[in-house]
Amino acid sequence: MDAAIATERRGQWLTFILLLVLMAIVAFGVIPAAERLLTRVFYVLLVVFCVGNLPKWISDWRNLLKKEDEPESLPPPHEDD
């Protein structure tokens, strides 16, 4: 479990560093048409994030639908002495 967390954290840091580098390229105008490059990278990262989280979203949605379909259980009756 710790290895999976470390891998995700490393990926997040690498993505953050990549975005900082690309924003610096745009800010200083190092590459002509860098704005289009940054926009494309942003969209690619957005798609990767959505595709990566899609299975979780689907399972959460199914669990929510299951909860709505189940009748609410009533507590057992209490007998007063």
Backbone as CSV, one residue per row, in Angstrom:
resi,resn,N_x,N_y,N_z,CA_x,CA_y,CA_z,C_x,C_y,C_z
1,MET,0.821,-1.188,0.000,0.000,0.000,0.000,0.872,1.261,0.000
2,ASP,1.932,1.225,0.781,2.819,2.389,0.833,3.489,2.647,-0.514
3,ALA,3.804,1.567,-1.242,4.449,1.731,-2.546,3.499,2.395,-3.544
4,ALA,2.218,2.030,-3.491,1.236,2.640,-4.396,1.073,4.127,-4.094
5,ILE,1.040,4.461,-2.821,0.920,5.871,-2.430,2.147,6.651,-2.886
6,ALA,3.334,6.061,-2.701,4.572,6.734,-3.110,4.601,6.936,-4.623
7,THR,4.131,5.950,-5.373,4.106,6.071,-6.828,3.170,7.189,-7.265
8,GLU,1.987,7.262,-6.665,1.046,8.332,-7.019,1.606,9.693,-6.655
9,ARG,2.221,9.787,-5.502,2.792,11.070,-5.062,3.902,11.508,-6.016
10,ARG,4.742,10.569,-6.441,5.822,10.891,-7.372,5.251,11.380,-8.701
11,GLY,4.198,10.732,-9.177,3.567,11.164,-10.421,2.987,12.556,-10.318
12,GLN,2.389,12.865,-9.167,1.828,14.202,-8.969,2.924,15.252,-8.966
13,TRP,4.048,14.966,-8.318,5.142,15.930,-8.286,5.751,16.116,-9.677
14,LEU,5.901,15.040,-10.429,6.450,15.165,-11.776,5.524,15.973,-12.678
15,THR,4.234,15.781,-12.537,3.265,16.552,-13.309,3.335,18.031,-12.931
16,PHE,3.436,18.304,-11.649,3.535,19.684,-11.173,4.786,20.358,-11.732
17,ILE,5.911,19.660,-11.701,7.164,20.217,-12.219,7.050,20.458,-13.720
18,LEU,6.445,19.508,-14.442,6.252,19.682,-15.881,5.417,20.915,-16.182
19,LEU,4.342,21.115,-15.438,3.506,22.295,-15.653,4.253,23.588,-15.340
20,LEU,5.068,23.591,-14.283,5.862,24.787,-13.972,6.841,25.105,-15.096
21,VAL,7.489,24.085,-15.626,8.433,24.296,-16.729,7.707,24.837,-17.956
22,LEU,6.563,24.251,-18.274,5.825,24.724,-19.442,5.309,26.147,-19.250
23,MET,4.879,26.488,-18.041,4.420,27.862,-17.799,5.589,28.839,-17.893
24,ALA,6.772,28.429,-17.469,7.948,29.289,-17.598,8.300,29.490,-19.073
25,ILE,8.159,28.430,-19.856,8.426,28.548,-21.297,7.469,29.555,-21.925
26,VAL,6.208,29.479,-21.548,5.223,30.417,-22.084,5.519,31.833,-21.603
27,ALA,5.830,31.979,-20.313,6.045,33.305,-19.738,7.245,34.015,-20.376
28,PHE,8.316,33.277,-20.650,9.513,33.906,-21.203,9.573,33.824,-22.724
29,GLY,8.581,33.201,-23.341,8.516,33.149,-24.800,9.651,32.385,-25.438
30,VAL,10.130,31.349,-24.784,11.258,30.583,-25.307,10.889,29.867,-26.600
31,ILE,9.719,29.273,-26.632,9.274,28.530,-27.810,8.148,29.313,-28.471
32,PRO,8.278,29.593,-29.770,7.152,30.230,-30.455,5.938,29.302,-30.418
33,ALA,4.778,29.873,-30.268,3.512,29.121,-30.188,3.482,28.224,-28.956
34,ALA,4.140,28.642,-27.891,4.166,27.843,-26.671,2.794,27.812,-25.999
35,GLU,1.980,28.825,-26.238,0.645,28.832,-25.638,-0.175,27.652,-26.141
36,ARG,-0.057,27.359,-27.434,-0.781,26.202,-27.975,-0.250,24.904,-27.381
37,LEU,1.070,24.844,-27.191,1.672,23.656,-26.583,1.160,23.461,-25.168
38,LEU,1.137,24.533,-24.387,0.670,24.438,-23.010,-0.803,24.055,-22.968
39,THR,-1.601,24.596,-23.867,-3.022,24.255,-23.916,-3.204,22.777,-24.225
40,ARG,-2.449,22.260,-25.169,-2.552,20.841,-25.518,-2.112,19.953,-24.357
41,VAL,-1.041,20.328,-23.694,-0.579,19.541,-22.543,-1.628,19.561,-21.446
42,PHE,-2.243,20.709,-21.213,-3.291,20.805,-20.206,-4.442,19.855,-20.541
43,TYR,-4.878,19.851,-21.799,-5.975,18.973,-22.197,-5.587,17.505,-22.076
44,VAL,-4.363,17.173,-22.417,-3.910,15.784,-22.282,-3.918,15.367,-20.817
45,LEU,-3.430,16.227,-19.943,-3.432,15.910,-18.520,-4.853,15.782,-17.979
46,LEU,-5.746,16.617,-18.463,-7.144,16.534,-18.053,-7.761,15.200,-18.479
47,VAL,-7.480,14.784,-19.700,-8.004,13.499,-20.190,-7.416,12.345,-19.390
48,VAL,-6.122,12.384,-19.111,-5.485,11.323,-18.325,-6.110,11.253,-16.937
49,PHE,-6.354,12.396,-16.316,-6.972,12.423,-14.998,-8.374,11.822,-15.046
50,CYS,-9.156,12.231,-16.037,-10.537,11.732,-16.134,-10.577,10.244,-16.427
51,VAL,-9.751,9.785,-17.348,-9.730,8.360,-17.682,-9.239,7.549,-16.486
52,GLY,-8.276,8.073,-15.758,-7.758,7.369,-14.588,-8.785,7.254,-13.480
53,ASN,-9.646,8.245,-13.341,-10.643,8.231,-12.275,-11.985,7.665,-12.706
54,LEU,-12.149,7.363,-13.983,-13.425,6.871,-14.493,-13.912,5.608,-13.776
55,PRO,-13.058,4.584,-13.564,-13.556,3.396,-12.849,-14.061,3.709,-11.445
56,LYS,-13.387,4.609,-10.744,-13.838,4.983,-9.392,-15.175,5.700,-9.462
57,TRP,-15.331,6.598,-10.415,-16.587,7.333,-10.551,-17.739,6.388,-10.872
58,ILE,-17.477,5.406,-11.736,-18.521,4.447,-12.098,-18.917,3.609,-10.892
59,SER,-17.931,3.118,-10.138,-18.268,2.307,-8.959,-18.987,3.134,-7.898
60,ASP,-18.586,4.387,-7.718,-19.286,5.258,-6.766,-20.735,5.476,-7.203
61,TRP,-20.940,5.671,-8.502,-22.286,5.883,-9.028,-23.141,4.638,-8.823
62,ARG,-22.571,3.456,-9.089,-23.310,2.205,-8.890,-23.672,2.013,-7.419
63,ASN,-22.735,2.308,-6.531,-23.019,2.180,-5.093,-24.122,3.136,-4.676
64,LEU,-24.122,4.337,-5.235,-25.162,5.306,-4.916,-26.520,4.809,-5.405
65,LEU,-26.558,4.244,-6.612,-27.814,3.716,-7.136,-28.303,2.524,-6.317
66,LYS,-27.386,1.684,-5.843,-27.779,0.544,-5.009,-28.416,1.032,-3.710
67,LYS,-27.845,2.056,-3.120,-28.381,2.586,-1.862,-29.772,3.162,-2.064
68,GLU,-30.003,3.789,-3.224,-31.322,4.364,-3.496,-32.362,3.279,-3.737
69,ASP,-31.953,2.134,-4.304,-32.886,1.050,-4.601,-33.270,0.244,-3.366
70,GLU,-32.392,0.203,-2.383,-32.668,-0.575,-1.185,-33.686,0.149,-0.311
71,PRO,-34.685,-0.578,0.172,-35.634,0.072,1.082,-34.945,0.353,2.417
72,GLU,-35.372,1.429,3.017,-34.786,1.766,4.308,-35.271,0.760,5.343
73,SER,-34.326,0.228,6.070,-34.708,-0.774,7.073,-35.173,-0.050,8.339
74,LEU,-36.238,-0.559,8.887,-36.789,0.015,10.110,-36.104,-0.647,11.304
75,PRO,-35.874,0.111,12.352,-35.252,-0.490,13.539,-36.229,-1.483,14.170
76,PRO,-35.695,-2.481,14.842,-36.588,-3.457,15.490,-37.438,-2.770,16.568
77,PRO,-38.654,-3.256,16.777,-39.506,-2.613,17.772,-38.951,-2.843,19.188
78,HIS,-39.137,-1.829,20.028,-38.666,-1.936,21.416,-39.856,-2.293,22.308
79,GLU,-39.616,-3.222,23.177,-40.673,-3.587,24.126,-40.366,-2.914,25.453
80,ASP,-41.364,-2.191,25.957,-41.182,-1.524,27.253,-41.548,-2.507,28.355
81,ASP,-40.760,-2.554,29.425,-41.061,-3.449,30.551,-42.037,-2.821,31.480
